Amino acid sequence: MNRKLTVTIGIIISVVFLYFSVRNIDFAQVRQAFATANYFWAIPTGALIIFTMWIRALRWYYLLSGIKKIGRSSLFSSVMIGFMANNVLPVRLGEIVRAFSIAQKEGISRSGSFATILVERIFDSFAILFILATCLILFPFPPAIKRVGYMTFAANIVASIILFSLSRWPVETQNFISKITGILPVKVHSFVMRLLARFMEGLSIFNEGRNTLIVILFTAALWITTALSNFFIFFAFDIYPPFIAPFVVLVVVALAVMLPSSPGFIGTFQYGCTIALALFSIPKEIAFPFSIVLWSSQYFPVTLLGLYYLRKESFSLKIARDEDLV
């Protein structure tokens, strides 16, 4: 799809969901909520979010270990640059930016680096789904959220099987995929097979049981910390919810931001928050300010620190924006 069209669709979706977030809302009460909020609690939230980025860097070390042993500080700076790029560039180019950043610094292949990020996303998705399954046991979700969870689970299962098969039986798996995609137009078939071939370098994690276990543990720590960071924003609005509430917010927002949107997940993030808080009978007049403060606590620390590393390393976002991994 044309990138300009993709950007336009993302902006439209953001506007639509931002409208849904404030539809039928009393803005006088919204102003009151902003005026009385205790913004001190945004500080520990932001600090924990930066800490989760360090956890991501530690996890990435093990995902990349089959390609090259890379220093944690180098990985952390690339993680920050990538997530900053997701906040300021369209169509989630931050993942490509991160792959290009570490490849340029460490002399590894871009496609191999990007493959590890793809594997990382699979682990993250399963972590979210595990939290969702736990919440379903302890808290009744609406049918719509359950359906999205089931579809995401099915997609992750398929992706995991393909990635695992590629790492264990590369030739056989590529031949099988080649037969399936042979019915597609020649250009599409060629693109898929070229992409698979270049991703092989980053799939070594599946061959190392110890590293896989470490990655799973880091993934659990990452998402538990992210969920608990939400607690402080509840305190900012003088809300003391049940312990499960920040985990429900995490799951619903994570599912919401899977939709295309403008940079920084504007609109989808806020709508996810209002939906999640409504499950605890928290009105939009509180939920919408909550979403803005939570979003800001995550957006600005990551973006500012990412821009710092971008300047420090003299890395250009234009390189990743204009080039392709395949």
Secondary structure by P-SEA (a helix, b strand, c coil): ccaaaaaaaaaaaaaaaaaaacccccaaaaaaaaaaccccaaaaaaaaaaaaaaaaaaaaaaaacccccccaaaaaaaaaaaaaaaacccccaaaaaaaaaaaaaccccaaaaaaaaaaaaaaaaaaaaaaaaaaaacccccaaaaaaaaaaaaaaaaaaaaaaaaaacaaaaaaaaaaaaccccaaaaaaaaaaaaaacccccccccaaaaaaaaaaaaaaaaaaaaaaaaaaaaaccccccaaaaaaaaaaaaaaccccccccaaaaaaaaaaaaaaaccccaaaaaaaaaaaaaccaaaaaaaaaaaaaacccaaaaaacccc
